[in-house]
Amino acid sequence: MDLPTNLIAQFALLSDAAQLALAGGGLWLFAGFAGVMERRRARGRDLARLERVGWVPWTGLFILAAILGGGCLVISLPVMLGAS
């Protein structure tokens, strides 16, 4: 069994709350990446870069990923803390 198949099998064996917590953490990780990319695009000091505006809506992706990730983490929190 190779590594990706093993990871998928282990993920499938986790509880629903643990899966939601991992998904929420992954979404927050992506939100952090989107925030860094938006800051990098906004802080471009090169005037020629202003004409080459990127096509990725980093701010919208950041907000969407942060809200969805936070929701997943909040939903999984009671079970993960053992207060179910």
Residue pairs with C-beta under 8 A, 6 or more apart in sequence:
1 9
11 19
11 22
14 22
15 79
16 76
16 79
17 75
17 76
17 79
17 80
18 76
18 80
20 72
20 73
20 75
20 76
21 72
21 73
21 76
21 80
23 69
23 72
24 68
24 69
24 70
24 71
24 72
24 73
24 76
25 69
25 73
26 69
27 65
27 66
27 68
27 69
27 72
28 65
28 66
28 69
28 70
28 73
30 61
30 65
30 69
31 61
31 62
31 65
31 66
31 69
34 58
34 59
34 61
34 62
34 65
35 58
35 62
37 56
37 58
38 58
38 59
38 62
41 54
41 58
44 50
78 84
